[in-house]
Amino acid sequence: MKQALLLYAKRRFNEMKSDHERQTTTGSTTTTSKSSPSQLAAPISPTPNLIIEVFLPLLGLSDDSFLVDLGCGDGRWLIAANKQFGCRCLGIDVDEERLERARKSICENGLGEEAVQVRRQDVFEFAKECDEIREADVVVLYLFREAMVEM
């Protein structure tokens, strides 16, 4: 069963990746990269709230912490971490539609932009080029093994 689910997830991911690449090459998606198009690094699969509720307390966050979510999607990790611990949060994603959802949720939860930010950028670029990744106390990400090699 586990292997069947993994095969299904990888097949679905390859479909999403093809769609993303097609959008990037047709110009319907813009990137922050000067040299290469953004990469879809994992299937779009929002973390169930129960998992966030269980894992957040285990991360040792406080109001002095800085959490970075690579592939933040709708921002649910960011919002939960800031609401529960008051920590500063930054989310990175290539999907503008998901980032708009995150911005809306951040606003609906009354969280200020100084506390919770989201940015459109390739997660691999961010991890390799931005100093903010080194400042993070916690980094949240969901990738297949093949994509972890890129990190």
C-alpha positions, 0 to 999 in steps of 0.5 A: 500500500505504501509503495502504491501511494508513493508511486501515485504521489510521484506520478501526480507530482510529475504531472504538476511539474509538467504543468508548471514548466509549461506555464513558465515557458509560455510566460503565464508565470514569472520568476525571480530568477535571472538565469533559470526558471523556477522549479516545482520541487514537490507535489502541491499537498497542504499539510493537514492541520492535525500534523501542524498542531502535533509538530509545532510544539516539538520545534522549540519555537518562541517569540524570538524564533524565526521560522522559514517555510520553503514551499509555504503554499497557503501559509498554514505553517506560518500562521499557526507558528506565529499565532501559537508562539509569536515567532517571525515567519517567512514563506517562500513559494513559486506559485502565485495563486497559493501565495495570494491565498497565504496573504489573504489568510495572514490578513484574515488572521490579523497578523502583521506583515512584519511578523509573517511574510510570504515571497515568490521565489524559487526555494532552491535559489532562496536556500543557496543565495539568501542569508535569511535561511542561515538566520532561521531557527526552524526550516519547514519543507516537504520534498521527495528525495530526488529534490533534496539533492538540490538543496 
